[in-house]
Amino acid sequence: MYHSKIELKGHILDSHVLPRVLDKVVELGGDFSVEDISIGKTKDDPSYARLEVTAANEAAWRRIWEAVQPLGAVLLT
């Protein structure tokens, strides 16, 4: 198994970034665990999520990364 952590910051709920990232991970055969999440209280407050993403191998991870990075995901490890 290959795994890494990513984070998402900003308006990740109202812009549907978080659900789109989670959908891409699963569509591409990966799995995820939400390690930390903080939801802004108002529409002006940013949100934050840290995820551990797991894939069968490095090639599968790269496909996932190439799909979620344009959505705003930042690689942590």
Phi and psi in radians as a Rosetta constraint file:
Dihedral C 1 N 2 CA 2 C 2 CIRCULARHARMONIC -2.118 0.35
Dihedral N 2 CA 2 C 2 N 3 CIRCULARHARMONIC 2.318 0.35
Dihedral C 2 N 3 CA 3 C 3 CIRCULARHARMONIC -2.480 0.35
Dihedral N 3 CA 3 C 3 N 4 CIRCULARHARMONIC 2.737 0.35
Dihedral C 3 N 4 CA 4 C 4 CIRCULARHARMONIC -2.750 0.35
Dihedral N 4 CA 4 C 4 N 5 CIRCULARHARMONIC 2.860 0.35
Dihedral C 4 N 5 CA 5 C 5 CIRCULARHARMONIC -1.887 0.35
Dihedral N 5 CA 5 C 5 N 6 CIRCULARHARMONIC 2.461 0.35
Dihedral C 5 N 6 CA 6 C 6 CIRCULARHARMONIC -2.282 0.35
Dihedral N 6 CA 6 C 6 N 7 CIRCULARHARMONIC 2.784 0.35
Dihedral C 6 N 7 CA 7 C 7 CIRCULARHARMONIC -2.300 0.35
Dihedral N 7 CA 7 C 7 N 8 CIRCULARHARMONIC 2.702 0.35
Dihedral C 7 N 8 CA 8 C 8 CIRCULARHARMONIC -2.253 0.35
Dihedral N 8 CA 8 C 8 N 9 CIRCULARHARMONIC 2.373 0.35
Dihedral C 8 N 9 CA 9 C 9 CIRCULARHARMONIC -2.335 0.35
Dihedral N 9 CA 9 C 9 N 10 CIRCULARHARMONIC 2.635 0.35
Dihedral C 9 N 10 CA 10 C 10 CIRCULARHARMONIC 1.952 0.35
Dihedral N 10 CA 10 C 10 N 11 CIRCULARHARMONIC -2.557 0.35
Dihedral C 10 N 11 CA 11 C 11 CIRCULARHARMONIC -1.594 0.35
Dihedral N 11 CA 11 C 11 N 12 CIRCULARHARMONIC 1.136 0.35
Dihedral C 11 N 12 CA 12 C 12 CIRCULARHARMONIC -1.349 0.35
Dihedral N 12 CA 12 C 12 N 13 CIRCULARHARMONIC -0.245 0.35
Dihedral C 12 N 13 CA 13 C 13 CIRCULARHARMONIC -1.671 0.35
Dihedral N 13 CA 13 C 13 N 14 CIRCULARHARMONIC -0.955 0.35
Dihedral C 13 N 14 CA 14 C 14 CIRCULARHARMONIC -1.190 0.35
Dihedral N 14 CA 14 C 14 N 15 CIRCULARHARMONIC -0.396 0.35
Dihedral C 14 N 15 CA 15 C 15 CIRCULARHARMONIC -1.612 0.35
Dihedral N 15 CA 15 C 15 N 16 CIRCULARHARMONIC 0.001 0.35
Dihedral C 15 N 16 CA 16 C 16 CIRCULARHARMONIC 1.132 0.35
Dihedral N 16 CA 16 C 16 N 17 CIRCULARHARMONIC 0.375 0.35
Dihedral C 16 N 17 CA 17 C 17 CIRCULARHARMONIC -1.148 0.35
Dihedral N 17 CA 17 C 17 N 18 CIRCULARHARMONIC -0.846 0.35
Dihedral C 17 N 18 CA 18 C 18 CIRCULARHARMONIC -1.022 0.35
Dihedral N 18 CA 18 C 18 N 19 CIRCULARHARMONIC -0.900 0.35
Dihedral C 18 N 19 CA 19 C 19 CIRCULARHARMONIC -1.129 0.35
Dihedral N 19 CA 19 C 19 N 20 CIRCULARHARMONIC -0.559 0.35
Dihedral C 19 N 20 CA 20 C 20 CIRCULARHARMONIC -1.173 0.35
Dihedral N 20 CA 20 C 20 N 21 CIRCULARHARMONIC -0.704 0.35
Dihedral C 20 N 21 CA 21 C 21 CIRCULARHARMONIC -1.113 0.35
Dihedral N 21 CA 21 C 21 N 22 CIRCULARHARMONIC -0.823 0.35
Dihedral C 21 N 22 CA 22 C 22 CIRCULARHARMONIC -1.075 0.35
Dihedral N 22 CA 22 C 22 N 23 CIRCULARHARMONIC -0.720 0.35
Dihedral C 22 N 23 CA 23 C 23 CIRCULARHARMONIC -1.076 0.35
Dihedral N 23 CA 23 C 23 N 24 CIRCULARHARMONIC -0.762 0.35
Dihedral C 23 N 24 CA 24 C 24 CIRCULARHARMONIC -1.089 0.35
Dihedral N 24 CA 24 C 24 N 25 CIRCULARHARMONIC -0.759 0.35
Dihedral C 24 N 25 CA 25 C 25 CIRCULARHARMONIC -0.993 0.35
Dihedral N 25 CA 25 C 25 N 26 CIRCULARHARMONIC -0.863 0.35
Dihedral C 25 N 26 CA 26 C 26 CIRCULARHARMONIC -1.208 0.35
Dihedral N 26 CA 26 C 26 N 27 CIRCULARHARMONIC -0.751 0.35
Dihedral C 26 N 27 CA 27 C 27 CIRCULARHARMONIC -1.004 0.35
Dihedral N 27 CA 27 C 27 N 28 CIRCULARHARMONIC -0.590 0.35
Dihedral C 27 N 28 CA 28 C 28 CIRCULARHARMONIC -1.631 0.35
Dihedral N 28 CA 28 C 28 N 29 CIRCULARHARMONIC 0.254 0.35
Dihedral C 28 N 29 CA 29 C 29 CIRCULARHARMONIC 1.525 0.35
Dihedral N 29 CA 29 C 29 N 30 CIRCULARHARMONIC 0.151 0.35
Dihedral C 29 N 30 CA 30 C 30 CIRCULARHARMONIC -1.629 0.35
Dihedral N 30 CA 30 C 30 N 31 CIRCULARHARMONIC -3.080 0.35
Dihedral C 30 N 31 CA 31 C 31 CIRCULARHARMONIC -2.399 0.35
Dihedral N 31 CA 31 C 31 N 32 CIRCULARHARMONIC 2.832 0.35
Dihedral C 31 N 32 CA 32 C 32 CIRCULARHARMONIC -2.516 0.35
Dihedral N 32 CA 32 C 32 N 33 CIRCULARHARMONIC 2.740 0.35
Dihedral C 32 N 33 CA 33 C 33 CIRCULARHARMONIC -2.346 0.35
Dihedral N 33 CA 33 C 33 N 34 CIRCULARHARMONIC 2.267 0.35
Dihedral C 33 N 34 CA 34 C 34 CIRCULARHARMONIC -1.451 0.35
Dihedral N 34 CA 34 C 34 N 35 CIRCULARHARMONIC 1.968 0.35
Dihedral C 34 N 35 CA 35 C 35 CIRCULARHARMONIC -1.537 0.35
Dihedral N 35 CA 35 C 35 N 36 CIRCULARHARMONIC -0.579 0.35
Dihedral C 35 N 36 CA 36 C 36 CIRCULARHARMONIC -2.697 0.35
Dihedral N 36 CA 36 C 36 N 37 CIRCULARHARMONIC 2.454 0.35
Dihedral C 36 N 37 CA 37 C 37 CIRCULARHARMONIC -2.597 0.35
Dihedral N 37 CA 37 C 37 N 38 CIRCULARHARMONIC 2.411 0.35
Dihedral C 37 N 38 CA 38 C 38 CIRCULARHARMONIC -2.371 0.35
Dihedral N 38 CA 38 C 38 N 39 CIRCULARHARMONIC 2.150 0.35
Dihedral C 38 N 39 CA 39 C 39 CIRCULARHARMONIC -1.825 0.35
Dihedral N 39 CA 39 C 39 N 40 CIRCULARHARMONIC 2.246 0.35
Dihedral C 39 N 40 CA 40 C 40 CIRCULARHARMONIC -1.075 0.35
Dihedral N 40 CA 40 C 40 N 41 CIRCULARHARMONIC 2.489 0.35
Dihedral C 40 N 41 CA 41 C 41 CIRCULARHARMONIC -1.368 0.35
Dihedral N 41 CA 41 C 41 N 42 CIRCULARHARMONIC -0.523 0.35
Dihedral C 41 N 42 CA 42 C 42 CIRCULARHARMONIC -2.101 0.35
Dihedral N 42 CA 42 C 42 N 43 CIRCULARHARMONIC 2.971 0.35
Dihedral C 42 N 43 CA 43 C 43 CIRCULARHARMONIC -1.141 0.35
Dihedral N 43 CA 43 C 43 N 44 CIRCULARHARMONIC -0.313 0.35
Dihedral C 43 N 44 CA 44 C 44 CIRCULARHARMONIC -1.581 0.35
Dihedral N 44 CA 44 C 44 N 45 CIRCULARHARMONIC -0.258 0.35
Dihedral C 44 N 45 CA 45 C 45 CIRCULARHARMONIC -1.458 0.35
Dihedral N 45 CA 45 C 45 N 46 CIRCULARHARMONIC 2.302 0.35
Dihedral C 45 N 46 CA 46 C 46 CIRCULARHARMONIC -1.286 0.35
Dihedral N 46 CA 46 C 46 N 47 CIRCULARHARMONIC 2.783 0.35
Dihedral C 46 N 47 CA 47 C 47 CIRCULARHARMONIC -1.978 0.35
Dihedral N 47 CA 47 C 47 N 48 CIRCULARHARMONIC 2.940 0.35
Dihedral C 47 N 48 CA 48 C 48 CIRCULARHARMONIC -2.555 0.35
Dihedral N 48 CA 48 C 48 N 49 CIRCULARHARMONIC 2.462 0.35
Dihedral C 48 N 49 CA 49 C 49 CIRCULARHARMONIC -2.505 0.35
Dihedral N 49 CA 49 C 49 N 50 CIRCULARHARMONIC 2.393 0.35
Dihedral C 49 N 50 CA 50 C 50 CIRCULARHARMONIC -2.060 0.35
Dihedral N 50 CA 50 C 50 N 51 CIRCULARHARMONIC 2.219 0.35
Dihedral C 50 N 51 CA 51 C 51 CIRCULARHARMONIC -2.137 0.35
Dihedral N 51 CA 51 C 51 N 52 CIRCULARHARMONIC 2.554 0.35
Dihedral C 51 N 52 CA 52 C 52 CIRCULARHARMONIC -1.782 0.35
Dihedral N 52 CA 52 C 52 N 53 CIRCULARHARMONIC 2.157 0.35
Dihedral C 52 N 53 CA 53 C 53 CIRCULARHARMONIC -1.914 0.35
Dihedral N 53 CA 53 C 53 N 54 CIRCULARHARMONIC 2.284 0.35
Dihedral C 53 N 54 CA 54 C 54 CIRCULARHARMONIC -2.076 0.35
Dihedral N 54 CA 54 C 54 N 55 CIRCULARHARMONIC 2.428 0.35
Dihedral C 54 N 55 CA 55 C 55 CIRCULARHARMONIC -2.370 0.35
Dihedral N 55 CA 55 C 55 N 56 CIRCULARHARMONIC 2.836 0.35
Dihedral C 55 N 56 CA 56 C 56 CIRCULARHARMONIC -1.122 0.35
Dihedral N 56 CA 56 C 56 N 57 CIRCULARHARMONIC -0.564 0.35
Dihedral C 56 N 57 CA 57 C 57 CIRCULARHARMONIC -2.769 0.35
Dihedral N 57 CA 57 C 57 N 58 CIRCULARHARMONIC 3.081 0.35
Dihedral C 57 N 58 CA 58 C 58 CIRCULARHARMONIC -1.135 0.35
Dihedral N 58 CA 58 C 58 N 59 CIRCULARHARMONIC -0.637 0.35
Dihedral C 58 N 59 CA 59 C 59 CIRCULARHARMONIC -1.105 0.35
Dihedral N 59 CA 59 C 59 N 60 CIRCULARHARMONIC -0.726 0.35
Dihedral C 59 N 60 CA 60 C 60 CIRCULARHARMONIC -1.143 0.35
Dihedral N 60 CA 60 C 60 N 61 CIRCULARHARMONIC -0.718 0.35
Dihedral C 60 N 61 CA 61 C 61 CIRCULARHARMONIC -1.046 0.35
Dihedral N 61 CA 61 C 61 N 62 CIRCULARHARMONIC -0.761 0.35
Dihedral C 61 N 62 CA 62 C 62 CIRCULARHARMONIC -1.070 0.35
Dihedral N 62 CA 62 C 62 N 63 CIRCULARHARMONIC -0.684 0.35
Dihedral C 62 N 63 CA 63 C 63 CIRCULARHARMONIC -1.093 0.35
Dihedral N 63 CA 63 C 63 N 64 CIRCULARHARMONIC -0.730 0.35
Dihedral C 63 N 64 CA 64 C 64 CIRCULARHARMONIC -1.126 0.35
Dihedral N 64 CA 64 C 64 N 65 CIRCULARHARMONIC -0.836 0.35
Dihedral C 64 N 65 CA 65 C 65 CIRCULARHARMONIC -1.026 0.35
Dihedral N 65 CA 65 C 65 N 66 CIRCULARHARMONIC -0.763 0.35
Dihedral C 65 N 66 CA 66 C 66 CIRCULARHARMONIC -1.092 0.35
Dihedral N 66 CA 66 C 66 N 67 CIRCULARHARMONIC -0.433 0.35
Dihedral C 66 N 67 CA 67 C 67 CIRCULARHARMONIC -1.502 0.35
Dihedral N 67 CA 67 C 67 N 68 CIRCULARHARMONIC -0.588 0.35
Dihedral C 67 N 68 CA 68 C 68 CIRCULARHARMONIC -1.662 0.35
Dihedral N 68 CA 68 C 68 N 69 CIRCULARHARMONIC -0.414 0.35
Dihedral C 68 N 69 CA 69 C 69 CIRCULARHARMONIC -1.064 0.35
Dihedral N 69 CA 69 C 69 N 70 CIRCULARHARMONIC -0.738 0.35
Dihedral C 69 N 70 CA 70 C 70 CIRCULARHARMONIC -1.143 0.35
Dihedral N 70 CA 70 C 70 N 71 CIRCULARHARMONIC -0.286 0.35
Dihedral C 70 N 71 CA 71 C 71 CIRCULARHARMONIC -1.478 0.35
Dihedral N 71 CA 71 C 71 N 72 CIRCULARHARMONIC -0.067 0.35
Dihedral C 71 N 72 CA 72 C 72 CIRCULARHARMONIC 1.941 0.35
Dihedral N 72 CA 72 C 72 N 73 CIRCULARHARMONIC 0.070 0.35
Dihedral C 72 N 73 CA 73 C 73 CIRCULARHARMONIC -1.190 0.35
Dihedral N 73 CA 73 C 73 N 74 CIRCULARHARMONIC 2.481 0.35
Dihedral C 73 N 74 CA 74 C 74 CIRCULARHARMONIC -2.061 0.35
Dihedral N 74 CA 74 C 74 N 75 CIRCULARHARMONIC 2.283 0.35
Dihedral C 74 N 75 CA 75 C 75 CIRCULARHARMONIC -1.365 0.35
Dihedral N 75 CA 75 C 75 N 76 CIRCULARHARMONIC 2.238 0.35
Dihedral C 75 N 76 CA 76 C 76 CIRCULARHARMONIC -1.741 0.35
Dihedral N 76 CA 76 C 76 N 77 CIRCULARHARMONIC -0.819 0.35
